[in-house]
Amino acid sequence: MRLKLALTSLLILGLLTAAPLGAAGVAPKESPEAQAWRQAELYLAEGQGEKAYPIFLALLAKFPGHNALIRGRARAAALSGRRDEAFGLYNQLLAKFPGDPQLTAEARAVAGGGAAPAGAAETQVGGRFRLGFTYDSNANQGPASREMQLGSWQVNIPDAKKISTAAAYFGANFDILKPLDQSPWALVADAGLMWRGSANSDLSSSHSREWQFLRLAGGLRRVGERDLLDLRLKAEIFDYELTNNVVAVGPELFWLHALTPAWQVATSLGLEQRVYQRSSNRNGLYGQAMETVRFFFGDQGRHNVALGAGFIWGAPSEKNYQYTGWTAPLRLSLGLTDRLNLSPNLSYTQEFYRGPATALETKDRQDDRYRAGLDASYRLTESLTLEGSYAYTHNNSESPLYTYDQHLVSLGLAWGF
């Protein structure tokens, strides 16, 4: 009953306000489909999800992938007791319109989080905790042997050879969104932390047996009919054994534009000032710019494929460490069921440095990095998900010191709220 009342109040609010999914108003001369849609929305406003549900199914058979109809089906499914189906549909919509306040509130109501009857200005808080284990074939990203030839010199570098290890990890992420009254803008903030501890004591010699990561960010978000704009200022710290850290501070921009219900274009920009605790010659300005095209396909846009192209650069104080480069990621997301998602991915990255990697070498360093992986998730309950992943990385460098292969396998649980 609590879920039904919460959803009914949200549905009424949604009918009275403009939705960011592009649902158009009904014309004076209605087609049979428009009349059916109007009737289905009236059923939703009355809390009669069982009557609205078959109407939305029939409409989606004629107009597959229509975001507003998918939303109507999700509402009808929730009100008629089909909570797993509703949750899956809301996840599909949130993948297309991340952070939309109304969608987020409705999805939370389905998940049992409740909702305010007129929550346009309600502060929304969400988060996720992760706990699991990994196997890393090359935790220090080292070459296959400590014996290598740098330039014309045959050298032996202690602790350079790759080290494999099992490890445990713990992570947490939190997101806050506060819509501003009578405005399309909202205040946003996020925080995250990650810890990984390795079992192999050989990593202690390089002070990398365990590491920590912390992030804090805040800014503004604007959600329109087809656009989402997010501007934040971030502060991050990455630390090895609390003895060797890197601090990064800078702005982030993310812009998402829905060209059609099936096609999206996303632009992301990031700029950060890094300070290295033990390598001050690496201090400087770093950044990246990425453009991504995403296409949704399948039953109600259950699947999607995303192809990106980006420019990366680093301008530390030491010239030999300065670089420019580019990257091209490709990711396929397959919603095989309402609970199971598989996501194979590939990427290729090139980095061109302005000097050699070491004083013994004469060629400027160039890295070509290939990566292939598979991520999988299975939703056990509305809030608990089983996650697994595999990733293979091959980094081919002009310098043998930076040429390595890495296999990384992980398995864990994630709890969201």
Residue pairs with C-beta under 8 A, 6 or more apart in sequence:
2 114
3 78
3 83
3 109
3 110
3 112
4 47
4 79
6 109
6 114
6 115
6 117
7 47
7 75
7 78
7 79
7 106
7 109
7 110
7 115
8 45
8 47
8 79
9 115
9 116
9 117
9 118
10 102
10 105
10 106
10 109
10 115
10 117
10 119
11 44
11 45
11 75
11 79
12 45
13 102
13 117
13 118
13 119
13 120
14 102
14 106
15 41
15 44
15 45
17 102
17 120
18 225
19 68
19 71
19 102
20 97
20 100
20 102
20 223
20 224
20 225
20 226
21 67
21 68
21 71
21 93
21 97
21 225
22 67
22 68
22 225
22 226
22 258
22 261
23 67
23 68
23 71
26 34
26 37
26 38
27 34
30 38
33 59
33 62
33 63
36 55
36 58
36 59
37 55
37 59
37 69
37 72
39 55
40 51
40 52
40 55
40 56
40 59
40 72
40 76
41 52
41 72
43 49
43 51
43 52
43 55
43 76
44 52
44 72
44 75
44 76
44 79
47 79
48 79
49 75
49 76
49 77
49 78
49 79
49 80
49 81
50 76
50 79
50 80
52 72
52 75
52 76
52 79
52 80
53 73
53 76
53 77
53 80
53 82
55 76
56 69
56 72
56 73
56 76
57 73
59 66
59 69
59 72
60 66
60 69
60 70
60 73
60 300
63 69
64 299
64 300
65 261
65 262
65 296
65 300
65 301
66 261
67 93
67 96
67 97
67 261
67 301
70 89
70 92
70 93
70 300
70 301
71 89
71 93
71 103
73 89
73 300
74 85
74 86
74 89
74 90
74 93
74 106
74 110
75 86
75 106
77 83
77 85
77 86
77 89
78 86
78 106
78 109
78 110
83 110
83 382
84 338
84 339
85 338
86 110
87 107
87 110
87 111
87 338
87 379
87 382
88 335
88 338
88 339
89 300
90 103
90 106
90 107
90 110
91 107
92 300
92 301
92 302
92 335
93 100
93 103
94 100
94 103
94 104
94 107
95 304
95 333
96 258
96 261
96 264
96 296
96 301
97 103
97 223
97 228
97 256
97 258
98 228
98 256
99 177
99 188
99 221
99 223
99 228
99 230
100 223
100 228
101 120
101 124
101 177
101 179
101 186
101 223
104 124
104 126
104 177
105 115
105 116
105 119
105 122
105 124
106 115
108 114
108 115
108 124
108 126
109 115
110 382
111 382
111 383
112 382
112 383
113 417
115 122
116 122
120 179
120 181
121 178
121 179
121 180
121 181
122 179
123 176
123 177
123 178
124 176
124 177
124 178
125 174
125 175
125 176
126 174
126 175
126 416
126 417
127 172
127 173
127 174
127 175
127 416
127 417
128 172
128 173
128 414
128 415
128 416
128 417
129 170
129 171
129 172
129 414
129 415
129 416
130 169
130 170
130 171
130 172
130 387
130 412
130 413
130 414
131 169
131 170
131 171
131 412
131 413
132 168
132 169
132 387
132 410
132 411
132 412
132 413
133 166
133 167
133 168
133 169
133 410
133 411
133 412
134 166
134 167
134 168
134 169
134 196
134 408
134 409
134 410
134 411
135 164
135 165
135 166
135 167
135 407
135 408
135 409
135 410
136 164
136 165
136 166
136 167
136 198
136 406
136 407
136 408
137 162
137 164
137 405
137 406
137 407
137 408
138 162
138 163
138 164
138 404
138 405
138 406
138 407
139 162
139 163
139 164
139 165
139 167
139 198
139 200
139 203
139 208
140 159
140 162
140 163
140 203
140 206
140 208
141 162
141 395
141 404
141 406
142 160
142 161
142 162
142 163
142 404
143 160
143 161
143 162
143 400
143 401
143 402
143 403
143 404
144 161
144 162
144 404
144 405
145 161
146 156
146 157
146 158
146 159
146 160
146 161
147 154
147 155
147 156
148 154
148 155
148 157
148 160
148 400
148 401
149 155
149 400
150 358
150 360
150 361
150 399
150 400
150 401
151 356
151 358
151 360
151 361
151 362
152 360
153 360
155 360
157 401
159 205
159 206
160 401
162 404
162 405
162 406
163 200
163 202
163 203
164 200
165 198
165 199
165 200
165 202
165 203
166 198
166 199
166 200
167 196
167 197
167 198
167 199
168 196
168 197
169 194
169 195
169 196
169 197
169 410
169 412
170 194
170 195
171 192
171 193
171 194
171 195
172 192
172 193
173 190
173 191
173 192
174 190
174 191
174 192
175 188
175 189
175 190
176 187
176 188
176 189
176 190
177 186
177 187
177 188
177 221
178 186
178 187
178 188
179 185
179 186
180 186
180 187
184 222
184 223
184 224
185 220
185 221
185 222
186 220
186 221
186 222
186 223
187 218
187 219
187 220
187 221
188 218
188 219
188 220
188 221
188 230
188 232
189 216
189 217
189 218
189 219
190 215
190 216
190 217
190 218
190 232
191 215
191 216
191 217
192 213
192 214
192 215
193 212
193 213
193 214
193 215
194 212
194 213
195 210
195 211
195 212
195 213
196 210
196 211
197 209
197 210
198 208
198 209
198 210
200 209
201 209
203 209
207 240
207 241
207 243
207 244
208 240
208 241
209 241
210 240
210 241
211 238
211 239
211 240
211 241
212 237
212 238
212 239
212 242
213 236
213 237
213 238
213 239
214 236
214 237
215 234
215 235
215 236
216 234
216 235
216 236
217 232
217 233
217 234
217 235
217 252
218 232
218 233
219 230
219 231
219 232
219 233
219 252
220 230
220 231
220 232
221 228
221 229
221 230
221 231
222 228
222 229
222 230
226 257
226 258
226 259
227 255
227 256
227 257
227 258
228 254
228 255
228 256
229 253
229 254
229 255
229 256
230 252
230 253
230 254
230 255
231 251
231 252
231 253
232 251
232 252
233 249
233 250
233 251
233 252
234 248
234 249
234 250
234 251
234 252
234 272
235 247
235 248
235 249
236 247
236 248
236 249
236 272
237 245
237 246
237 247
237 248
238 245
238 246
238 248
239 245
239 246
244 277
244 278
245 277
246 274
246 275
246 276
246 277
247 274
247 275
248 272
248 273
248 274
248 275
248 286
249 272
249 273
250 270
250 271
250 272
250 273
250 287
251 270
251 271
252 268
252 269
252 270
253 267
253 268
253 269
253 270
254 266
254 267
254 268
255 266
255 267
255 268
256 264
256 265
256 266
257 264
257 265
257 266
258 264
259 265
261 296
261 301
262 295
262 296
262 297
262 301
263 293
263 294
263 295
263 296
264 293
264 294
264 295
264 296
265 291
265 292
265 293
265 294
266 290
266 291
266 292
266 293
266 294
267 289
267 290
267 291
267 292
268 288
268 289
268 290
268 292
269 287
269 288
269 289
269 290
270 287
270 288
270 289
271 285
271 286
271 287
272 285
272 286
272 287
273 284
273 285
273 286
274 282
274 283
274 284
274 285
274 286
274 316
275 283
276 282
276 283
280 317
281 316
281 317
281 318
281 321
282 316
282 317
282 318
282 321
283 316
283 317
284 314
284 315
284 316
284 317
284 322
285 314
285 315
286 313
286 314
286 315
286 316
287 312
287 313
288 310
288 311
288 312
288 313
289 310
289 311
290 308
290 309
290 310
290 311
290 327
291 308
291 309
291 310
292 306
292 307
292 308
292 329
293 306
293 307
293 308
294 304
294 305
294 306
295 304
295 305
295 306
296 303
296 304
297 303
297 304
297 305
298 335
302 334
302 335
303 332
303 333
303 334
303 335
304 332
304 333
305 330
305 331
305 332
305 333
306 329
306 330
306 331
306 332
306 333
307 328
307 329
307 330
308 327
308 328
308 329
308 330
309 326
309 327
309 328
310 326
310 327
310 328
310 329
311 324
311 325
311 326
312 323
312 324
312 325
312 326
312 327
312 349
312 351
313 323
313 324
313 325
314 321
314 322
314 323
314 324
315 322
316 322
319 354
319 355
320 353
320 354
320 355
320 356
320 357
320 365
321 353
321 355
322 353
322 354
322 355
323 351
323 352
323 353
323 354
323 365
324 351
324 352
325 349
325 350
325 351
325 352
325 367
326 349
326 350
327 347
327 348
327 349
327 350
328 347
328 348
328 349
329 345
329 346
329 347
330 345
330 346
330 347
331 343
331 344
331 345
331 346
332 343
332 344
332 345
333 341
333 342
333 343
334 341
334 342
334 343
335 341
336 342
338 379
339 378
339 379
339 380
340 376
340 377
340 378
340 379
341 376
341 377
341 378
342 374
342 375
342 376
343 374
343 375
343 376
344 372
344 373
344 374
345 371
345 372
345 373
345 374
345 375
346 371
346 372
346 373
347 369
347 370
347 371
348 368
348 369
348 370
348 371
349 367
349 368
349 369
349 371
350 366
350 367
350 368
350 369
351 365
351 366
351 367
351 369
352 364
352 366
353 364
353 365
353 366
353 367
354 364
355 364
355 365
356 362
356 363
356 364
356 365
356 398
356 399
357 365
357 397
357 398
357 399
357 401
357 402
358 399
358 401
361 398
361 399
363 398
364 398
365 397
365 398
365 399
365 402
366 397
366 398
367 395
367 396
367 397
367 398
367 402
368 395
368 396
368 397
369 393
369 394
369 395
369 396
370 393
370 394
370 396
371 391
371 392
371 393
371 394
372 391
372 392
373 389
373 390
373 391
373 392
374 389
374 390
374 391
375 387
375 388
375 389
376 387
376 388
376 389
377 385
377 386
377 387
377 388
377 414
378 385
378 386
379 385
379 386
380 386
383 415
383 416
383 417
384 413
384 414
384 415
385 413
385 414
385 415
385 416
386 411
386 412
386 413
387 410
387 411
387 412
387 413
387 414
388 409
388 410
388 411
388 412
389 408
389 409
389 410
390 407
390 408
390 409
390 410
391 406
391 407
391 408
392 405
392 406
392 407
392 408
393 404
393 405
393 406
393 408
394 404
394 405
394 406
395 402
395 403
395 404
395 405
395 406
396 403
397 403
